[in-house]
């Protein structure tokens, strides 16, 4: 299972999102720090879920990182998040 699939599985289980878009942007970072041949190093996630209602931006980011877990987060170089309730 690829990193994107793992992220989708974990985020779906944790937040039951109404919308979830996970994009591997690694190729856009070729030649930059953290780029890995084959991709799966730079990600952009857009997620919308009622579970985020009432949370601050920081709390939402922490919740996503916690749901992904340190093992998965540690395998990627960059993670851009767009989170809404």
C-alpha positions as CSV (number, residue, x, y, z in Angstrom):
1,X,0.0,0.0,0.0
2,X,1.4,3.4,-0.9
3,X,1.7,6.4,1.3
4,X,-1.3,8.1,-0.2
5,X,-3.5,5.1,0.3
6,X,-2.4,4.8,3.9
7,X,-3.2,8.5,4.5
8,X,-6.6,8.1,3.0
9,X,-7.4,5.0,5.1
10,X,-6.3,6.7,8.4
11,X,-8.0,10.0,7.7
12,X,-11.2,8.4,6.6
13,X,-11.3,6.2,9.8
14,X,-10.5,9.2,12.1
15,X,-12.7,11.9,10.7
16,X,-15.3,10.4,8.3
17,X,-14.6,13.4,5.9
18,X,-17.2,14.8,3.6
19,X,-14.4,15.6,1.2
20,X,-10.8,14.3,1.0
21,X,-8.2,15.1,-1.6
22,X,-4.7,13.8,-1.3
23,X,-2.2,14.9,-3.9
24,X,1.4,13.7,-4.3
25,X,3.3,16.9,-5.3
26,X,6.7,15.3,-5.1
27,X,7.6,15.7,-8.8
28,X,7.2,19.5,-8.4
29,X,10.0,19.4,-5.9
30,X,12.6,17.5,-8.1
31,X,16.0,18.8,-7.2
32,X,14.9,20.3,-3.9
33,X,15.6,19.1,-0.4
34,X,13.8,16.0,0.6
35,X,12.9,14.9,-2.9
36,X,12.9,11.1,-3.3
37,X,13.0,9.3,-6.6
38,X,9.7,7.7,-7.2
39,X,7.7,10.4,-5.3
40,X,5.7,10.0,-2.1
41,X,7.8,12.7,-0.3
42,X,5.7,15.9,-0.7
43,X,2.0,15.8,-0.1
44,X,-1.0,18.2,-0.2
45,X,-4.2,17.2,1.7
46,X,-7.5,19.0,1.5
47,X,-10.0,17.6,4.0
48,X,-13.4,18.7,5.2
49,X,-15.2,17.0,8.1
50,X,-17.6,18.0,10.8
51,X,-15.2,16.6,13.3
52,X,-13.0,19.8,12.9
53,X,-15.9,22.1,14.0
54,X,-14.8,24.3,16.9
55,X,-11.1,23.5,16.5
56,X,-8.5,26.2,15.9
57,X,-6.2,25.9,12.9
58,X,-3.5,24.5,15.1
59,X,-5.8,21.9,16.7
60,X,-6.9,20.8,13.3
61,X,-3.3,20.3,12.1
62,X,-2.4,18.4,15.3
63,X,-5.5,16.2,14.9
64,X,-4.5,15.3,11.4
65,X,-0.9,14.6,12.4
66,X,-2.1,12.4,15.3
67,X,-4.4,10.5,13.0
68,X,-1.7,9.8,10.5
69,X,0.7,8.8,13.3
70,X,4.4,9.4,13.7
71,X,5.4,6.3,11.6
72,X,3.6,7.6,8.5
73,X,4.4,11.3,9.1
74,X,8.1,10.4,9.6
75,X,8.2,8.8,6.1
76,X,7.3,12.0,4.3
77,X,9.3,15.2,3.8
78,X,6.5,17.8,3.4
79,X,2.8,17.9,4.2
80,X,0.6,20.9,3.2
81,X,-2.8,20.9,4.9
82,X,-6.1,22.7,4.0
83,X,-8.6,21.7,6.7
84,X,-12.2,22.8,7.1
85,X,-15.2,21.8,9.1
